[in-house]
Amino acid sequence: MTETLKSVGIDIGTSTTQLVVSELTLQNQSNPFSVPRVAITEKTIVYRSEIYFTPLLSDTVIDAKGVREIVAGEYQRAGIRRDEVQTGAVIITGETARKENAREVLSALSEFAGDFVVATAGPDLESILAARGAGVDEISKDKHISVLHYDIGGGTSNLALYSNGHLRATSCLDVGGRLIKIDAGSKRIAYVSPKLEGRFPGVVRGAEASEALLRPVLDEMIQSLLEAAGLEAPSALLEFYTTQGTKPMKASGVHLSFSGGVADCIYTPPADWLAYGDMGPLLGQGIKKALDRRGVQAVQGVETIRATVVGAGAHSMDVSGSTIYYRDVSFPLKNIPVLRIDPMEESGDLASAISEKLRWYADEGGLSQVALALEGETSPSYSRVIALAEAIQAGLAPLLQQGFFPIVVLERDLAKVLGQAMAPTISGTLLCLDGISVSNGDYIDIGAPVAGGTVVPVVVKTLAFEKK
C-alpha cells in the first residue's frame, strides 16, 4: 500500500515570506502477515516559491492583505487548489510572530490552508523545523556527530542541538539581520528593534549608517552566538540576547551549521552590504571571520535560506502508529492541549494523577478538551490493559461529565487494544493514538484518517504563539 499526500509550507518571517509544496509518500513497511506499520518513506519538494520581503504596514503590523496576495499568487503559479492540500504548516516566525495582528494574518490565509494545514509559531518548533529542513538531523545521524544548528533570520536566531540524530536542546536568541534596518537611498537608519534601543550610543533612527557605527552591535551578537556553542565562556551577553521564554543554549565540542537569510551572507555575501537594507550581510561576514579565527569549519546543510519553510512543508507532520482506535470522531481536531502523565505516575495511582492534573486546564467555564498523553507499556497483559482503561476512565470522569471525550496519545503501540478495552464502558466519541511523543505545554492537530483509515496525520505544536 502506497499513498501520496500533498503538503504546503508557508513561512512568514521577519525578513521574508516563502512557500513550498511537498509530496509525502506513505507506505506500509510490514509484511502481509504482520500488523500494518505505515510510515512516511519519502519527502519530495515539488514547488518552491519566490522569496518575498514580508510586507509590513508599520513596525508592529503585518500587511495581511499583502501576505494573502503573495500566497494566492504562488498557489496559482504552483497549479494547486486548496482542496488538494492535506497537511503542512503556516508559521509566523521571528519578530513577525510578535506583531499585534499575527492572528489576523493567519485568518487571512485560512482559505488556502485546507482542512489540516496548521497555523503555528514559536521558537522551539521553529528551531526544530529549520534544523530538519536543513537536513542537520540526518547529518548528525549519518556522521555520528553533534551539530548545533543556527537558523539566523531577520529578527531571531533559532538554535537546535542534534546528537547522533536525536534532538537534545533548543534555544532562541534575539539576533538577526533586520533588528536594524537601513534606508538604502539615504544610508540612514530607518528602524531599531526595541531590544537594542538605547543600548548603543549613536545607533538611533536617522543616524547615518556605517560599518564602524554598527560594529559594537555586531560584536555583541556574534559573541552571544559563540557563547551558545561553547566557543567563548558564557557571560551576561548570552542571557541578554536569549529570547524571553527560552533557555540559554549550553553546548560544547559540537560542529556548527547555519541556515536562514544571514547564512547566505556567510557563504555568498552580496557585493554591497546595504543590498538588503539591513545589517544582515555584515552579520554574516562577521560570523565567518569569527569562525575562521578559531579554525571552525561549518557543516553546510542541504538548505540555507529556505530551511524553515522546507521544514514546515515536509517535516511538520508525523503519522500515528498503525494500531489506532477511533469512533465517531469529527476530524480534523485542532489545537488540543496536551496533558502528559509522568511514567512514574502511570505505575502508581493513575486515576488520581489524571484528575489532579486536569485542574491545570480549568477556568471559570470549567474544564476544556485535552489529549491525555502516556508513555504506555510494552506488551502488557490483558488484565493490565483493562486496569489501564479503567484508570483512564476514572481519571477523566470530570472531563466526560462536562461533555468532552477521551483523546489518549501513547508512545507505545497500544492504542487499538486500549481503545477496544475502553469502548464498552464509554459511549460516543473515543480516540486512541500511538507512536506519538508529546509533552505538557504542547498542542496537537489531528487530521482525517489516511492510508485506508489505518493511520492519522498528527502535528505536534510547541508554543502556539510567543508572548510579547
C-alpha positions in Angstrom: 0.0 0.0 0.0 1.4 3.4 -1.0 -0.3 6.8 -0.8 0.9 10.3 -1.5 -0.2 13.4 0.5 0.3 17.0 -0.7 1.8 19.3 1.9 2.2 23.0 1.9 4.6 25.1 4.0 4.2 28.8 4.4 6.8 30.8 6.4 6.0 34.4 7.2 9.3 35.6 8.7 10.8 38.8 9.9 12.6 39.3 6.6 11.0 37.1 4.1 7.8 35.2 3.2 8.1 31.9 1.3 6.0 28.9 0.3 6.9 25.3 -0.7 4.8 22.4 -1.8 5.9 18.9 -0.9 4.7 15.4 -1.6 4.8 12.9 1.3 4.7 9.2 0.5 3.1 6.9 3.0 3.9 3.2 2.7 3.2 0.1 4.7 6.6 -1.2 5.7 5.4 -4.5 7.3 5.0 -7.9 5.6 1.5 -9.1 4.7 1.3 -11.3 7.8 2.1 -8.6 10.4 0.3 -5.6 11.9 0.5 -2.8 9.3 3.2 -0.2 10.0 2.7 2.8 7.9 5.4 5.4 7.8 6.4 8.5 5.7 9.1 7.0 3.4 9.8 9.9 1.1 9.5 13.7 1.2 9.9 15.5 -2.1 9.8 19.3 -2.7 7.8 19.8 -5.9 7.5 23.6 -5.9 9.5 26.4 -4.3 8.1 30.0 -4.4 10.0 33.1 -5.0 11.4 34.8 -1.8 9.5 37.9 -0.9 10.2 40.6 1.7 7.4 40.2 4.3 5.0 43.1 3.7 4.5 45.3 6.8 2.2 48.3 7.4 4.2 49.5 10.3 6.9 48.3 12.7 4.2 46.4 14.6 1.6 45.5 12.0 1.9 42.9 9.2 0.2 43.7 5.9 -2.3 40.8 6.0 -3.7 41.6 2.5 -0.2 41.8 1.1 0.7 38.4 2.5 -2.6 36.9 1.2 -1.8 38.2 -2.3 1.6 36.6 -2.2 0.2 33.2 -1.2 -2.7 33.4 -3.7 -0.2 34.2 -6.5 2.1 31.3 -5.5 -0.8 28.8 -5.3 -1.7 29.8 -8.9 1.9 29.5 -10.1 2.2 26.1 -8.4 -1.0 25.0 -10.0 -2.6 23.7 -6.8 -6.0 24.1 -5.3 -7.0 24.4 -1.6 -8.8 21.0 -1.7 -5.7 19.3 -2.8 -3.8 20.2 0.3 -3.9 17.6 3.1 -1.2 18.7 5.6 1.5 21.2 6.3 2.0 24.3 8.3 1.6 28.1 8.2 4.2 29.6 10.5 4.8 33.1 11.5 8.3 33.3 12.8 10.9 35.5 14.5 9.9 39.1 15.3 6.9 38.8 13.0 5.3 36.4 15.5 5.2 39.3 17.9 3.3 41.7 15.7 0.0 42.7 17.1 -2.1 41.3 14.2 -0.4 37.9 13.7 -3.6 36.0 14.2 -5.4 38.3 11.7 -2.8 37.2 9.1 -3.5 33.6 9.8 -7.2 34.2 9.4 -6.5 35.9 6.0 -4.7 32.7 4.9 -7.4 30.3 6.1 -8.9 29.8 2.7 -5.6 28.5 1.4 -4.9 26.2 4.3 -7.3 23.4 3.6 -8.7 21.4 6.5 -5.4 20.4 8.0 -2.7 23.0 7.3 -2.0 24.4 10.8 -1.1 27.8 12.0 1.8 27.8 14.5 4.8 29.7 15.5 7.2 29.7 18.4 11.0 29.5 19.0 11.1 25.8 19.9 9.2 24.5 16.9 10.9 26.9 14.6 14.3 25.7 15.7 13.4 22.1 15.0 11.8 22.8 11.6 14.7 24.8 10.4 17.3 22.2 11.5 15.3 19.4 9.9 14.7 21.4 6.8 18.5 21.9 6.5 19.0 18.2 7.0 21.0 18.6 10.2 19.2 15.7 11.9 20.3 13.3 9.2 23.8 14.7 9.0 24.2 14.2 12.7 22.8 10.7 12.5 24.9 9.6 9.4 28.2 11.1 10.7 27.6 10.2 14.4 28.3 13.7 15.5 26.7 16.5 17.5 25.7 19.5 15.4 24.5 22.9 16.8 22.3 24.4 14.1 21.7 28.2 13.9 18.8 29.5 11.7 19.6 33.2 11.6 16.9 35.3 10.1 15.8 38.9 10.3 14.7 39.0 13.9 15.9 35.9 15.7 18.4 33.1 15.7 16.8 29.7 16.4 19.2 27.0 17.8 18.8 23.3 17.7 21.3 20.8 19.0 21.3 17.3 17.5 23.4 14.4 18.6 23.6 11.2 16.6 20.3 12.2 15.0 18.5 12.9 18.3 17.3 16.4 19.3 19.0 17.4 22.6 18.1 21.0 23.1 16.6 24.1 21.5 17.0 27.8 22.2 16.5 31.2 20.6 18.5 34.4 20.5 17.3 37.9 19.6 20.0 38.1 17.0 19.1 38.9 13.4 19.9 40.9 10.3 16.8 43.2 10.4 16.9 44.3 14.0 18.4 47.4 12.4 17.0 48.5 9.0 18.7 51.0 6.8 17.3 53.1 4.0 19.5 52.2 1.0 19.0 55.6 -0.6 19.9 57.9 2.3 22.0 55.3 4.1 20.4 56.3 7.3 19.0 54.0 10.0 15.2 53.6 9.5 14.4 51.2 12.3 16.0 50.0 15.6 14.5 47.0 17.3 13.1 47.7 20.9 15.7 45.1 22.0 18.5 47.4 21.0 17.1 50.8 21.6 19.3 52.9 23.9 21.9 50.2 24.2 24.4 51.6 21.7 25.3 55.3 21.5 24.6 56.8 18.2 22.6 53.8 16.9 19.3 55.6 16.5 16.8 56.3 13.8 18.0 58.9 11.3 21.7 58.4 12.1 24.0 57.7 9.1 24.8 54.0 9.0 28.3 52.8 8.7 30.2 49.6 9.4 32.0 51.4 12.2 28.8 52.6 13.9 27.3 49.1 13.7 30.4 47.2 14.8 29.6 47.2 18.6 26.1 45.8 17.8 27.6 43.1 15.5 30.3 42.2 18.0 27.8 41.6 20.8 25.5 39.5 18.7 28.4 37.4 17.4 29.8 37.0 20.9 26.4 35.6 22.1 26.3 33.1 19.2 29.8 31.9 20.1 29.0 31.6 23.7 25.9 29.4 22.9 28.3 27.0 21.1 30.8 26.9 23.9 33.4 28.7 21.8 33.5 31.5 24.3 32.8 31.4 28.1 29.2 32.2 28.8 28.5 35.7 30.1 25.7 38.1 30.7 25.5 38.7 27.0 24.1 35.2 26.3 21.4 35.8 29.0 20.6 39.2 27.5 20.2 38.0 23.9 18.3 34.8 24.8 14.7 35.2 23.8 12.2 35.5 26.7 10.6 32.2 27.5 13.6 30.1 26.2 16.7 28.8 27.9 20.2 29.7 27.0 22.0 27.1 24.9 24.9 25.4 26.6 26.8 23.4 24.1 30.4 22.4 23.7 32.5 20.3 21.4 30.0 20.4 18.6 30.0 21.1 14.9 28.2 24.2 13.7 25.6 24.6 10.9 23.8 27.7 9.6 20.6 28.4 7.7 18.4 31.5 7.2 18.9 34.6 5.2 22.1 35.5 7.2 23.5 32.1 6.4 23.5 33.0 2.7 25.5 36.1 3.7 28.1 33.8 5.4 28.6 31.6 2.3 27.8 34.1 -0.6 27.6 37.7 0.7 26.4 40.4 -1.7 28.9 42.9 -3.1 27.1 45.8 -1.4 26.5 45.3 2.4 23.4 47.6 2.0 21.9 45.3 -0.6 19.0 44.2 1.6 18.5 47.4 3.6 19.7 45.9 6.9 22.9 44.7 8.6 22.4 41.0 7.6 25.5 41.0 5.2 27.7 42.5 7.9 26.4 40.0 10.5 27.1 37.1 8.1 30.6 38.1 7.3 31.3 38.9 10.9 30.3 35.3 11.8 32.5 33.9 9.1 35.5 35.9 10.3 34.9 34.8 13.9 34.8 31.2 12.9 37.9 31.5 10.6 39.9 33.0 13.5 39.0 29.9 15.6 39.6 27.4 12.8 36.0 26.3 12.8 34.6 24.9 9.6 30.8 25.0 9.4 28.8 22.0 8.2 26.7 23.2 5.3 23.2 21.7 5.2 21.1 21.0 2.2 19.0 24.2 2.6 20.0 27.7 3.8 17.5 30.5 3.3 14.6 28.0 2.7 15.4 25.7 5.6 12.4 26.8 7.8 9.8 26.7 5.1 11.0 23.3 3.8 10.8 22.1 7.4 7.3 23.4 7.6 6.2 21.8 4.4 7.9 18.5 4.7 8.8 17.8 8.3 5.9 19.3 10.4 3.8 16.2 10.2 4.1 12.7 11.7 1.7 9.8 11.4 0.2 7.9 14.3 1.1 4.3 14.9 -0.8 1.7 12.9 -2.7 0.2 15.9 -5.1 3.1 16.4 -8.8 3.2 17.6 -11.3 5.9 16.7 -15.1 6.0 16.9 -17.5 8.8 15.9 -14.7 11.4 15.6 -15.3 14.6 13.6 -11.9 15.2 12.0 -9.9 17.3 11.9 -9.2 18.2 15.6 -7.1 21.4 16.1 -5.2 23.0 18.9 -5.8 20.3 21.5 -3.7 20.9 24.6 -1.7 18.0 25.9 -1.9 16.7 29.5 1.2 14.5 30.0 1.3 11.9 32.8 4.8 11.1 34.0 5.8 7.4 33.6 6.2 7.1 37.4 2.6 8.3 37.9 1.4 5.7 35.3 2.6 2.9 37.5 1.0 4.4 40.7 -2.4 5.8 41.3 -3.0 6.8 37.6 -6.7 7.9 38.1 -5.7 10.3 40.9 -2.8 11.7 38.9 -5.1 12.4 35.9 -7.9 14.0 37.8 -5.4 16.2 39.8 -3.7 17.4 36.6 -7.0 18.1 34.9 -7.2 21.1 37.2 -4.5 22.8 35.2 -7.0 23.2 32.3 -9.8 24.5 34.4 -11.1 28.1 34.2 -14.3 29.9 35.2 -16.1 28.0 32.5 -14.9 24.6 33.7 -12.6 22.2 32.0 -11.6 22.1 28.4 -10.9 19.3 25.9 -7.4 17.8 26.4 -5.4 15.0 25.0 -4.1 12.6 27.7 -0.6 11.6 26.9 1.0 8.5 28.3 4.2 6.5 27.6 2.4 3.2 27.9 3.8 -0.3 28.3 5.5 -2.8 26.1 3.4 -6.0 25.6 1.1 -5.6 28.7 -1.1 -8.4 29.8 -4.8 -8.3 29.1 -5.6 -7.7 32.7 -3.1 -4.8 32.7 -4.8 -3.2 29.7 -8.2 -3.5 31.4 -6.8 -1.9 34.5 -5.2 0.9 32.5 -8.5 1.5 30.7 -10.4 1.7 33.9 -7.9 4.1 35.5 -8.0 6.4 32.5 -11.8 6.5 32.5 -11.9 7.2 36.3 -9.3 9.9 36.0 -11.1 11.6 33.0 -14.5 11.4 34.7 -14.7 15.2 35.4 -13.9 15.8 31.7 -16.5 13.3 30.5 -19.2 14.8 32.7 -18.8 18.1 31.0 -19.4 16.7 27.6 -15.9 16.1 26.3 -14.5 12.9 25.0 -11.3 10.8 25.6 -8.3 11.5 23.4 -5.4 9.3 24.5 -2.0 9.6 22.9 0.6 6.9 23.6 4.2 6.4 22.7 4.0 2.6 22.7 2.0 0.5 20.2 -1.0 0.1 22.5 -3.8 2.3 21.1 -6.0 -0.2 19.4 -6.3 -2.7 22.3 -6.7 0.1 24.8 -9.5 1.7 22.7 -11.2 -1.7 22.5 -11.0 -2.0 26.2 -12.4 1.4 26.8 -15.2 1.3 24.2 -17.8 -0.9 26.1 -18.0 1.5 29.0 -17.6 4.8 27.2 -20.5 6.0 25.0 -20.0 8.2 21.9 -16.7 9.6 20.7 -13.4 7.9 21.5 -9.9 8.3 20.0 -6.7 6.5 20.9 -3.5 7.1 19.0 0.0 5.7 19.5 3.6 6.2 18.2 3.4 9.9 19.1 5.7 11.6 21.8 4.4 14.8 23.3 4.9 16.9 26.4 3.0 19.2 28.7 2.7 22.6 27.0 2.4 21.1 23.6 -0.7 21.3 21.4 -1.7 18.7 18.7 -3.7 18.8 15.5 -5.1 15.5 14.3 -6.1 15.1 10.7 -8.6 12.8 9.0 -7.5 9.2 8.6 -5.4 8.3 5.6 -3.9 5.1 4.1 -7.3 3.3 4.1 -8.1 4.6 7.6 -5.1 2.8 9.2 -3.3 6.0 10.3 -4.0 9.6 11.1 -1.6 12.6 10.5 -0.6 14.4 13.6 1.2 17.8 14.0 2.7 18.5 17.4 3.0 22.2 18.1 5.1 23.8 20.8 4.3 27.4 22.0 1.5 28.3 19.6 2.4 31.9 19.9 5.3 33.5 21.6 4.5 36.0 24.3 5.2 39.7 23.5 
